């Protein structure tokens, strides 16, 4: 069986701009830097060129806790960026400098992908980029975003969403989810998985932030442990004809009770979770191997190429063959 790297990354590094101004969160800066600012090319990851961009490119940007970020580019570097990322804010109503807002508007108008982590959605809203568009932020800030930016369509139950090439993410850890997803879109599932393994985090999580709002009880913790074991078993046996009833039996629950506990723990249904894992497994096989489509479908647990094609169309808006071509032929689906 012939194999090949996850994607034939271009010689030129993928250029990412971290937009910095006083009030940005150190955690989000760290997440962006960890994903795009660490060289992992020796492990097969693509090369990135992360730049810290501020109004003048030289003055240190203060952050909470006595930290400071030293920019290395001025705002005009956004014209060279493939992706612009805005960190969240310590004070979510912090006004961004007018030049920053202008630069963000121009970047989006050029077709550059723009993303905001957590309260960074407020910065994009200040720029008017979220007017008439869907956006998400931390669940504790949803009402604040609605109140101060009524033209934004606030979505309450996602980890991250996109509207017109503008991405927003829910709170804190969801910023990691979004950053890895953006890597996945530009470079493929294997590249995102390589970075996730280095960070000791999941390549992707399913569900919504609703799963994190309520505090779990001890009983819920026991259920979560059982469900985690079931999910691990499913991931190891994706090629088998698993059903929700099979998973419920392994958890020692009735299918109805299993579905209820599973949805409460993950924010998604068992069937949707299982299909998401199978799509992800198929993506890796398409990127890393030359296996024929029927064999990819079998190993990912779809049973047939037709079924796999249907789920790629509904979840990824593409076909397995087009996906393989995109990640073995040098094209970048984020640019389309």
Buried (B, 14 or more C-beta within 10 A) or exposed (E): EEEEBBBEBEEEBBBBBBBBBBBBBBBBBBBBBBBBBEEBEEEBBBEBBBBBBBBEBEEEBBBEEEEEBEBBBBBEBBEEBBBBBBBBBBEBEBBBEEBBBEBBBBBBEEEBBBBBBBBBBBBBBBBBBBBEBBBBBBBEBBEBBEEBBEEBBBBBBBBBBBBEEBBBBBBBBBBBBBBBBBBBBBBBBBBBBBBBBBBEBBBBBBBBBBBBEEEBEEEBEEBBEBBEEBBEBBEEEBBEEBEBEBBBBBBEBEBEEBBBBBBBBBBBBBEBBBBBBBBBBBBBBBBBBBBEBBBBBBBBBBBEBEBBBEBBEEBBEBBBEBBBBBBBEEBBBBEE
